[in-house]
Amino acid sequence: MKCLPKDTAGETIDKLNILGYKTKKGLPFVKNSLYEILRNEKYKGTYIFNRSCSANSLNKRNNHRRKPEEEIIRIENGCPTIVSSGLWHRANAVKKATRSSYTNAKNTYLLTGLIHCGECGGKFHGNVRYNKNNTNLVYRCSSKKNKRKCESKEIRCEYLDSFVIDKFVEFFFNDDNIKVITKQLNEQYNKSCISDLEYNEAKSTLKILEKSRNNLVEAIAKTGINDIMSDKIKEYEEQIKKTAEFIQKYEKQKIDRVITEDEVREQINHLKDYFYNPKNLIRTKYVLSQYIDRIDISNENVQVQFKVSMSPSGNTDGDFFVFILKL
């Protein structure tokens, strides 16, 4: 995404880093840091919560997914204003108008970087194989094309990807591990509830809203009520109601919510669908790269070596486990 002129964004980032400024995570500034600042409504004084979708039964939360607008709670002037509302909207309008329409037409291959050639020791990479009727994506040894020294065979991406995904789900999420996974998820869920930032911020906001309403009521008692004050009290009462409902719902969920083995099993059954969905290719590629040590392909078989970071019951005593596909 190209929302700022390259030189302007780069100069801004360089200046911030030279001056020693850090992001909220304590990291040096990069382009995405600037984009997050541009999008953040707190800079114009609008406090927002109940925006992110809840974690699923596997305690996974996508912080980029948003709830419907009617469920999001926005409190105008709920936090200090850094820039004017007009400036904030103009900056976002420019950002939207200058967004690049460029799309990368290249294919993304699920297992590149992991595949080694069993014939020459080289690396496999993704390639497009064209014929009269259709187009196929394949993995091919780089030495076969670049050095002309390898006799290894190509393998269709769909075949190898399917085999690896099936074995990944089978190995790490088998029935023997359901109880262990369920217990760990419930422990993580309870910890996340106790320390959840939105919940704590909502409680603080409720106190501020109640104090502001009470101050306004005292002012009315001394000076009398008018339309502006009446409307303001109604606004505070509505915001207090929404905030209190959010807190109550959260606390009830924290007490009542228990992840069951059936829910975990159901989510695991959806894993293959998730991994096979082209929209999730980048995330699937990242997940597999964390658990696969290497894939070796020869003209006779494929060997997939998993890193055992979560030991499946009775499967292995070592640090790795290998699955073999005969070709």
C-alpha positions, 0 to 999 in steps of 0.5 A: 500500500502506497499512501504516503510519498516515498520520500516524505514517509522515509524522511519522517520515519528517519527523523523520528528514529534519529530523535529516539522516538519509539512506537507504543510497542517500544520498537523503531518506526516503520511505514506501517507505524505511520499508517496506524497513527493516521487511522487512530481516532483517539488522535481526534479525541474519539475513544473507541472500544468493543471494536475487535471481534472476540476470540474463537473457541481456540482462543485465536483473535484476529485484531484486524476483524471489526464488529458491525458499526452498530456494536462499536462504542464511540465516545466523542471527546472521551480522551485528549485531542491531539489534532483537530477532527478536520485535520484528521479527516483530511489526512485520511482522505488524502491517504485514501485518495493516494492508495495504490491500485497496484496488485502483485500478479505473481503466485504465492507458493505455500511451501517455498523455502522449506523444500530441498532436492533429494537428488542434488541438494538444491532448493525447490521453488514455485513455477508455472507450467503452461499447456494448451488446456490449463495452467498448473503450479508446480515445485521445481528444483532451482538447479534444474533450470539454472544449472541444468545439472539436476534430474529431479522431477517436478511435483504439482503444488496441489498434491504436495500442499494437500499432503503436508496440510493433511499430515500437519492437522493429523499430527498436531491435532489428533484425538490423543491431544484434544484434552491437552489442547482444551485444558491449555485453551481454557487456561489461556482464555482465563488469563486473557480475560483477567488482563484484557485491556478493553475491559479495564479501559471500559471500567475506567471510562465508566467512572469518567462518564459517571463523574461527568454526569454527576457534575452536570447534575450538580451544575443544573441544581445550582443554575437550572436546566436548559436544552443543551444541558438536558441533551448532554445528560441524555448523551451521558446516560446513553454512553453509561448504559452501553459501557455498563452493558459491555462490562456486564457482558464481559464479566458474565462471559468470563465466568460462564465461558468454558471451552469444551472438547467438542468445540475444539474438535469442531474447530480442528475439523475446520482447519483444513478448510481454512488452510485450503482457502486461497485467501488464507494462504499467507497465514497458512504459509507462516503457520507451516513454516513454524512447525516444518523443519524441512521437506526433502523431495527425491524421485521416489518419495517426499519426506516432511520433517515436523518440529515437535514443539507440542509432543503428540501422545505416543508418537515420538520421543525425539525432537522431529517426526517424519512423514513419507509420501511414496511417489 
